[in-house]
Amino acid sequence: MDVSADGPIIPSRRAPPPKDLSPSQRKIWRELVAAVDRDWFSDVTPLLTELVCHISYAREIAGAIEQVRTRLAKAPVGSREEKTLSRQLASLMRLHGRQSSSIASLSTKLRLTPQSRQSARRADQVRARTGPRPWAGWENGGA
C-alpha cells in the first residue's frame, strides 16, 4: 500500500449508473466510466446521464435509418412510397445529426475528446516534433 506524507491513497469506486436509465443505457454508462480514471466524472452526473441518453438515441435513430434505407431500396422509383420514405429518411438523418452534435458537445464538456485531454504543453511538444509548417518560408516568395 502506498503511503505518502498525507496518508494512504484510497481508490474511489466508479460511479454506478442512475436507476432511471434503461438497461442498454446503463451499459453505455459503464463503458464510458470504465474508459477513464475513477475520479474523472466527479459532480457531473447530469451531463454524463445526458450524454448516455444521446448516444442511446443516436443508436436507435441509426437503426431506424437502416430500416428506412432498406425499404427505400425496394420501393419503385417515382412512387408515392418512395417519396414518403425519402422524407422519412431525410427527417431521421436530421435527427441523427442533432444527436451527433449533442454527443460531440457533451463529450467535449466532459473532456472525453482527444483534444480536451491534451494539455497545451503537450501540444507544443508534438508541434515541435512535426517539423516545419508546409507554408513556412512562403511569405517572402519562397525564400
RAURDA-V449170 format. One record per residue. N is the residue number from 1. PHI is phi in whole degrees, 0 to 359 (* if undefined). BURIAL is I if it has 24 or more other ideal C-beta (glycine too) atoms within 12 Angstrom, else O. Layout:
N_PHI_BURIAL + N_PHI_BURIAL
//
This chain:
1_*_O + 2_283_O + 3_231_O + 4_249_O + 5_297_O + 6_271_O + 7_118_O + 8_290_O + 9_265_O + 10_252_O + 11_293_O + 12_268_O + 13_277_O + 14_284_O + 15_294_I + 16_284_O + 17_291_I + 18_299_O + 19_294_O + 20_279_O + 21_279_I + 22_288_O + 23_304_O + 24_291_O + 25_291_I + 26_297_O + 27_295_O + 28_300_I + 29_305_I + 30_297_O + 31_296_O + 32_294_I + 33_293_I + 34_288_O + 35_279_O + 36_231_O + 37_302_O + 38_303_O + 39_262_O + 40_298_O + 41_256_I + 42_283_O + 43_62_O + 44_234_O + 45_306_O + 46_298_O + 47_294_I + 48_295_I + 49_299_I + 50_296_I + 51_301_I + 52_301_I + 53_296_I + 54_296_I + 55_297_I + 56_298_I + 57_297_I + 58_299_I + 59_293_O + 60_296_O + 61_295_I + 62_299_O + 63_297_O + 64_295_O + 65_300_I + 66_296_O + 67_296_O + 68_294_I + 69_300_O + 70_298_O + 71_294_O + 72_295_I + 73_296_O + 74_267_O + 75_285_O + 76_297_O + 77_298_O + 78_82_O + 79_280_O + 80_298_O + 81_299_O + 82_298_O + 83_296_O + 84_297_O + 85_294_I + 86_296_O + 87_295_O + 88_299_O + 89_297_I + 90_298_O + 91_295_O + 92_296_I + 93_296_O + 94_297_O + 95_299_O + 96_296_I + 97_299_O + 98_295_O + 99_296_I + 100_298_O + 101_297_O + 102_296_I + 103_298_I + 104_298_O + 105_296_O + 106_294_I + 107_298_I + 108_292_O + 109_297_O + 110_272_I + 111_59_O + 112_260_I + 113_277_O + 114_304_O + 115_295_O + 116_278_O + 117_271_O + 118_269_O + 119_284_O + 120_298_O + 121_295_O + 122_296_O + 123_298_O + 124_296_O + 125_295_O + 126_295_O + 127_299_O + 128_294_O + 129_276_O + 130_277_O + 131_90_O + 132_290_O + 133_290_O + 134_301_O + 135_268_O + 136_296_O + 137_95_O + 138_277_O + 139_299_O + 140_253_O + 141_75_O + 142_85_O + 143_279_O
//
